[in-house]
């Protein structure tokens, strides 16, 4: 091994270490920014080393240089522009797009390598074929699947599950084509065969994500993230580059953990989400008698309750994000805090459209992160809370989850019903994704405030100001 | 099975375990930036895209190399930029207190963010 090879390998190890350290520093909001800088340093090192390898090899043609630099510049410009301009509410779409291009690039690396090996006519080693196939299949599925997911999140494609008769047969057929052609490729080197694998995998990605409903998007994005990581690791196997293998494995692990956390928070198995389109309404069996009556409340009364409370917990749900009301809620919370009210936010793991989404939306509205509390930490606090203010959250507050035999039985929920009083801001008595009545709304301690989240919060803040300001 | 493949597999499996260990300690508050950070890390595929440009010698090869480089560069540059942008918003206390949570801190320049880092460090020791 030459000195040059030694140095480059050691630098790759250094950059891989930076990735691990960077991820490690994300265990605390106070160090997370430094973590991102450490990770960036690792990435710059890895790219610089690769550039040195490219130059040192001396094999690259002028056209090769032009193509590489032009591609990198175009990609960087697009990436930087979208990163700078994206709305925080649109973050899931952007992450999904990055998954798509990452998976796509990984697949292209393997495809190119396969074509090159096939051209030499010497045949391709079985181990290379297997890793190439894994890379191409996972990468292509991620590419098309992530594009569909981004389209659904952006509203370009309907977010409701798209199914058609025989959809499952089509999926099985595509899987059979991929596996069958893959087996054939292990026996013989064939470019048309590889093309079939690519096309069938792309089709499979589409047919996998289309039937999945909007409510399940946090799981789907996490899963596709894990796929991208795995595809990149496989690309590392194909071209024999450890930096790609390590980085890909780290991302695969991260995506895997988040997928599991999201699925648990929704009380559903990953298989169940992928196999069956959810939210089809078959769980909405005869709403178990709207037993209690509903009390509604006006802005003035709600404002007085909040202003004279000593502890308030705000429970934001997707309705808050949809109404883009994070700035209004932060303004109301600031006003209450300045009166000496202890304010915090209880955030359910699936409160947004991707893991942790709600925290980012609130951070954008200048909510200090120590006020953002995770479900397990905040649940014991509800019993000591004077007013729980629920904004556009539904199923995750439904006490029915604690009983057996309901559509959400066993789902982890926020113990909002333990608070001394509850105010729910909601547009109507409509159901959440699970399609069942929320028993919290008929609780005698609960007052319903029927309005759009943004208007309601602005009105509440105004009322607090005029009444007690 | 070649020994090179065995080494690659070992590295892959151990990295997976390191990943599980490190990432399971990230709080839910930071899960979106975490996913975005993971996203930028898989932008390392840019290294792969650069290496295929070396062996490209025909039109198909050049097109593949171009698209792969563009995809990977968008991934890595965009990923790091947006992660940094998100993490910048996480503050222990808003840079401009009171004033009803206005946009003042949105334009946080060098001075307030530096003080935020300082107070964060203090909080960690405390």
Interface residues (C-beta under 8 A of the other chain):
Chain A: X16 X19 X20 X22 X23 X24 X26 X27 X28 X29 X30 X31 X32 X33 X35 X36 X37 X39 X40 X43 X46 X47 X49 X50 X51 X53 X54 X57 X59 X60 X61 X63 X64 X65 X67 X68 X70 X71 X72 X73 X74 X75 X76 X78 X79 X80 X82 X83 X84 X86 X88 X91 X94 X95 X98 X99 X101 X102 X104 X105 X106 X108 X109 X111 X112 X113 X115 X116 X125 X127 X221 X222 X225 X228 X229 X232 X233 X235 X236 X237 X239 X240 X241 X242 X243 X244 X245 X246 X247 X248 X249 X250 X251 X252 X253 X254 X255 X256 X257 X258 X261 X327 X330 X331 X333 X334 X335 X338 X347 X349 X352 X354 X355 X356 X357 X359 X360 X363 X364 X365 X366 X367 X368 X369 X370 X372 X374 X375
Chain B: X1 X2 X4 X5 X8 X11 X12 X13 X15 X16 X17 X18 X19 X20 X22 X23 X24 X25 X26 X27 X28 X29 X30 X31 X32 X33 X34 X35 X36 X37 X38 X39 X40 X41 X42 X43 X44 X45 X46 X47 X48 X49 X50 X51 X52 X53 X54 X55 X56 X57 X60 X61 X62 X64 X65 X66 X67 X68 X69 X70 X71 X72 X73 X74 X75 X76 X77 X78 X79 X80 X81 X82 X83 X84 X85 X86 X87 X88 X89 X90 X91 X92 X93 X94 X98 X100 X101 X102 X105 X106 X117 X120 X121 X123 X124
